Amino acid sequence: MHKSIESLIRDAEESGRSLPQVVLDRESSETGVPPEQIRARIAQTLQIMRRAIDEGLEGKVRSASGMTGGRAKKLWDGGPRILGNRVTATLARAISTLEVNAAMGLIVAAPTAGAAGVLPAILISVDEFAEGGMGEERLVDAMLVAGGVGGVVAQRASLAGAEGGCQAETGTAAAMGAAAVTWLHGGSHEQISTAIALCLQGMLGLICDPIGGLVEIPCIYRNASAAMQAIAASEMALAGLDFPVSADEVIDVMGEVGRRMPSAYRETAMGGLAATPSAKRLVQIRPTTRPSGASR
Amino acid sequence: MVSLFDILGPTMVGPSSSHTAGACRLGLIARAIAGVTPRRVRIQLHGSFAATGEGHGTHRAIVGGLIGLAPDDLRLREAYDEARAAGLEWEFEDVELGEDAHPNTAIFHVEVGDEQLVVRGASLGGGRVEVSEIDGFPVALTGAYPTLVLLAHDEPGTIACVATIMAGHHVNLATMRVDRTGRHQDALMTIEADEPVNDAALGAIRSFPWLRWARSVPKIS
């Protein structure tokens, strides 16, 4: 995969290919898998994303800890729609996938399980609210753009909360989503690059401090706000707003912030929200099961 | 190398790529090394696996892997029931392996037939895993390639013999690693290949008197 946003865009401009085509060709040449098979697998991936969203919105999923489940439906049903249905729907969809994840449901870790709600919420909402829909092939293209961005972050910074905090997980997912949405809305290469930078700069420093060490609270809410961050960045970039620091530089800064982040804030449950009295009380009352067994 | 589906995936049963999907893969590899569904397994968990495994479904995922359930198989939720039905007995134990051990380490003590097998591995993040030890021999099994693992009495010509058989069955070798306990004692060979190691190749290798055991470990999705 490409190691910089700059080289990804340069490849597209020099060869006259679209961004998704550049990502697809590179993946095919590196893995030996034919392009049409890659596209088909992405289409399946989208289906799994859709199913997870639908499952969570039914409101029946509950995690083993009992900490999450049912909030996506509560928001969908009872949200006052302050900024209209689109915002509420996107937030609910992001929470939905994470609730399914916490309940041992089937999700797509894009790029991680802890950030699995962001990209599907963005893509499915943008598809739904586009007149006539975006069409499956364009959504597959958008996933390729998102994947290309994630690949750059994986190689320049990190995708793991244990290494770089939540900015590495939901931050990356949001940057991937911002690029995908900007592409879907006909943004130029410069606008796509700006959307990535604008999105990620707003996620810098976000720590990973899950209560009880579980991918539940605050993860479900952070996925929702990351989805909003992505849409906001895309909106501003598409209007031509600029950012003086390049996407690759912002990604590098994210990596640097992650490396300097104290370990208490890197998925250890030793600091941040996880270390508060409220969080500790919640963990104490968590039901436990003895996981051993024997056949008779 | 990062691949597109490391970013847009894996597709998996939640909630954690390291503690659920990775744990399941470790179980799958331990099962593959055993060759069949084990009769009885004792699993030692260290570090974060021990501390937060319960809420991450780590125990279920490992048990599921041991009976052949993949990371995206929803039956992982009911892995205990599935495992009882499959005749597996299991037991978990929390252990402290020290600072040097990877925080997500699992050690499998596998009973299969009259044999005992010890497999040690860790979940590295993002669902990637590495098995680092089989019966005390250092290995580096990731499940990224179809792999042949064999224990042979260390005598001249065994490596050439294995390579010739693989070539004869059109299996292209990617990497090969040999570790031995001492001169003319036992040698463990770990051979990663581009193609699955077929039964014919495995049968041919098993026919040699110097061979103690051989297992074909498939690529883990």
Interface residues (C-beta under 8 A of the other chain):
Chain A: M1 V23 E27 E30 T31 I38 R41 I42 T45 I48 S63 A64 S65 V100 N101 A102 A103 M104 G105 L106 I107 V108 A109 A110 P111 T112 A113 G114 A116 M143 L144 A146 G147 G150 G151 A154 Q155 L159 A160 A162 E163 M176 G212 G213 L214 V215 E216 A269 R286 T288 T289 P291 S292 G293 A294 S295 R296
Chain B: M1 V2 S3 L4 F5 D6 I7 L8 G9 P10 T11 M12 V13 G14 P15 S16 S17 S18 T20 A21 S48 A51 T52 E54 G55 H56 G57 H59 R60 V63 D72 L74 L76 R77 Y80 A83 R84 A85 A86 G87 L88 E89 W90 E91 F92 G125 G126 G127
